[in-house]
Amino acid sequence: MIGFVLAPGAEAYFYQAAQFQGAEAFMRPGVLIIGALIAASLIVPLYAATCKSAAQPRTLPNMRFKKRWRRFRWA
């Protein structure tokens, strides 16, 4: 939903920046940082999905540890 609302304005400013400053507008540090964050948000989940360690089932915690914590009364 947010994309449909913000897309026309973002597209207009994209074209303005490209016309006024050329390719140099996209080589600024702020733009590069935002681009890196977007790329990381796409790459990290894909890497985690294909990683073998993420596919292994998690083991249950030690039962002695659980029993020890049951003795405490939480108020």
N, C-alpha and C positions, 0 to 999 in steps of 0.2 A: 504494500500500500504506500509506504513512504517513497518508494522508487517512482511510482506513478505521479506523485505530487511534486517531487523535487527534480525529476528528470528534465522537464522543459527549461527550467532556470539553469541547471547545471550544463545542459547542452549549449545554451546561449552564451554563457560565460566561457565555456571551453573554446567555442569558435572565436569569441572576441580576443581571448588571450593568444590564440594561435595566429590571428591576423595582426595584432598589435606588436607582439614580441617574437613571433616565430617559434622555432623549436626551443629557443633559450628559455621560454617561459616554463617549460617542463623539466628543466635541468636545475631548478632552484632547490635548495635544501629541504624546504617544507614540502614541496611536491614529491621529492624523492622519498622522504620519510613516510608520507602517507601512502605512497605506492608500495613501499616495502612492507608496511603494516597490512595492506590489502593482500599482497602476495603471500605473506606469512599466514594470514588467516585462511587462505585457500590451501596452502601447501601442507601445513602442520596436520590438519585432520586427515588429509589423504595419506600422509606418511604414517600416521598412527593406525589407520585402518589396514595398511598393508604390512605393518611391522608384526613380526611373529610374536613378540613378547606381549603385545596388546591382545592377541587372540587367545592366549593361555588363560584358563580359568583361575580365579583368585582362590587362595586357600583360606580356610576358616582360621580365626585366631586360636591360640592355645587355650584349651579348656580350663587349665589351672588358672590362667590369667582372668578368665571370665568369672570363675568361682570366687576368686579373691576379691574382685570388685563388687560382688553381690553382698558381701558382708557389710559394706558401708551403707549407712542409712542417709539418704539425701533428703534434706529438709526443704 
